[in-house]
Amino acid sequence: MSPARRLMALDLGTARTRSLTVCGPTIADRPSSIVRRSSTSGERDVVRPIRHGMVADPDACLRLVRMAVRDTLHYDPRPLEQVLAGVPVAASPSDRRAVRAAVAEIVGCEVRLVEEPLAAAVGVGLDVIDPRPCLLLDVGAGIAEAVAIKRGAVTDAVALQFSATTSVGLVAYALENVVDMTAGLLRRLPDVSCPATRARGVVVTGGGAHQELLLRRLRATLRLPVSAAPQPQHATVRGLMRLCLRPALAAGLTSTAR
């Protein structure tokens, strides 16, 4: 693919929205919130358009996407030609339509969706088309998803939504629930006993990967190697951009996110 095309990766998170273009030297990172004047009181309210990684307020989401696109114009003012946007594996068909509609209305070009754990796996360099499963736990501000990936698709997944995180990460009960959820996924995987799968262990992405207590609890419970990805909060947007540049691979992964 010619690098002259203007392509954009967009990660609409509950707490942060990250965007990146082919020609952009850095990831644009902004809070997933907007300020809106109340129609009743006239006061300014802070609105969070994304909840649990999904669109909760379509009008506010349009403004958020517009700001994310504007962030990338500093590097390349040309019109966008394609956007790859992430969605949770747990997103329903209507949730996916809401993301695509909001992004398409602002960018006016082709919009493809990629399930976020798949994009994160690509972003950290996992071989997502390997017939042997790789295991990934993506912990965001509003949703955690543990997945098994092989042959370019999420073959099994579990998700946990939570209302909030603290400045140091998941609160105690949510942390234990994430550990239990991940352990439950592993117990039902038929090939988790495969030596290659166990040796690779579980890769943790998302902002929650910075929480050392979570990593220690996962290691103690799962009895597998557990590693935090480098710059885990950027894994999804980096993976989306890599897929922008690998259209053949992206075509296979995006077909699972419709």
N, C-alpha and C positions, 0 to 999 in steps of 0.2 A: 504494500500500500504506500502511496506517495505521502511523505511527511508534509507536503504542502496542504493537504486537507486539514480543515479545522475540526478536530474531534474533541469531545469533552467527556470526562468521567465525573459522575455526580453521586455523592453518598449523602443522602438525606437522613441524618441521624436524629434521635430524640433530643440530644443535648447539643450536638455540633453538626454543622453541614460543611462538607469538604468537597472541593471541586478542583479539577486539574485539566489543562488542555495540553495537546501535543507540544506546542511551542512554549508553554508556561514553565518557567524554571523552578517554581515552588508550588506547593499545595496551598490553595486558598482555604482558610479555615475560619468559620464564623459561628457564633451561637445560633442555634435553631430557634430563634425567637424574633418577633417583630413587635413594634410599638404601634398600637391602634387606638384611636379615640373612641370612647364608648358612645354609642348612639343614644343612651339614656342619660348618663351623668355628664357627658362631655369630657370626662377625665381620660387621661392616657392610660391604657392598660397594656401590660406585657402579655402577648399571646404566643403560645407554643403550638405551631401547626402540626407537629409530628408527635405522635404518642405511640410508644412501643414499636417505633420504627415505621409506623404507618400514618397515612394522612388522616388527621383528626379534624382539621379546619381547612377545607379546600381553598377558600378565598385567601386566607393568611398564607397558605402554602404557595399560592401563585406569587405573592410578594417575596417570599423566601427564595423561591427559585429565581426570580428576577434579580435579586441581590447577588445570588451565587453566580449567575451568568455575568453580571456586571463586574464581579471580582476578577473574572478571567479576561475582561476586555483590556486590562492594563497591559497584557502581554501580546494580545492579537485581536485587533478590532474587526476582523472579517466575520461574516455570518457563519454560524455553526452549520456543519453538514450532517453530523450524527452525534447523538448523546447516548452513552451507556449509563443507566441508573440502577442502583441497587434496590432490592426489596428483600424483606425477610422470607425465609422458607415458609414461615407460618402465615404469610399474607394470603388472604382469600382472593379469589378472582376479582371481586369488587375492589379490594384494597389495591390490587395491581393495576386495575383500570384507572383508579384515582391518581396513582403516581404517574402513569403514562399520560393521562389527560392534563395534569398540572404542568408537567415538564414540556409536553408538546405545545401547549398554548403559549408558553413563553418563548421557547427556542425556535418554533416554526420549522422543524426538520425531523428526520427520522429519530425515533426514540426506541431503544431496545432495553429490556429489563434483564438483569442478571441476579440470581439469588445471592445474597450478600456473603454467606459462608463460602460459596463457590468462588466468588470474586476474591475474598480474603485468602483462600487457599492459593489461588494464582498469585496474589500479591506477595505471599511469603515464599513462593517457589516450590510448592508441593506439586507433584506430578498427578494432576487431577484426572488424567486419562489412563492411569495405571489400572489394570484389572484387580490389583490388590488394594483393599480399602485403606484410605488415610483418614485419620480422625482429627476433627477440629472443633474447638469450642470458641464461639464468638460471643463476647460479653460486652454489650453496649449499656447505655444509661437506662434504657427502658425495657430491653429484651435480651435474653441470652438464648443461644441456639447451639446445641451440640449435634454434630452431623457426622455421618460416614459418607465418604465420597469415593467413587470408583467409576471408571469408564465415562468420565465427563458428566456425572450426575450425582446428586444427593440421593443415596439409596435408602437412608434411614435418617430420621431427625426427630429431636424433641426440643420443645421451646418452653421458656418460662418468662412471663411478663411480670414486671414489678413497677411500682409507682415512682420510686425515686432512689437515687444513690447519694451517698455523702461525699464530702471532699476527699475521703480516704478510700472510697470504693463502696462495695456492697455492704449493707447492714448485715448483722450476724445471721438472722433467720434467712435472708435471701441468699447469703453465701452458702449456707448449708443446703438450701433447696437446689441451688445450682450444682453442687457436688453430688447430691442424691440423684438429680436428673441425669447427669452425665454417667454416673455409675449404672443407672437403669438402662441407658442406651447400650452400654457395653455388654451388659448381661444378655441382651437379646440378639447381639450380632453373631451370626453363625461362624464367621471367620476371624473373630477377635483373638482366638488362640493361635492364629498363624504367626510364626516367629517374626516374619518381616513386619507385620502390623504391630505387634507388641514392641518390637525394637524401635519403630518410629514413634510410638507413643501418641500423645495428644498435644497438638499445638494450640495455644490460646491466643486469640486476637481480640481486638476491641480495647477500649479504655480500661476495662476490668482486668486485663492481663497485667497491669501495673501493680495490682494488689497482691503482695507476696503471701499474705495469709491464705488467699484463695488457692494459689499455686501449691502451697504446702499441704492444704487439706486435700486437694486433688491427688497429689502424689501418695499421701498416706492411705487414701480410700481406694484409688484405682490400682495401685501397685504397678503402674506403668510410668515410663518417662513422661514428664509434663514440662513443656518449655513455652515460655512467652516469646512471641515473635518480636523481632526488632521493630521499634516504633509501631507497636500493635494497633494503635488508634488510626493509623494510616493504611493498614493492610488492605481494606476494602477498596479505597479510592485508587491505590496503586495497582491493585489487580484489575480494576475496571479499565484503567488506562492501558495496561498491558494487553488486555483483550481488544481494546480499540485498535491496537497495532498488530493484532493477530486475528484477522477477520475470520479465518477458517475455524479456528478454535472457538471464537466468540459465537459463530453461527450455531455450533452444537450446544453451547451452554445456554444461550439465550432462548433456544427452543423449549427448554424446560421451565422457563420463567413466565410463560404466557398465561 
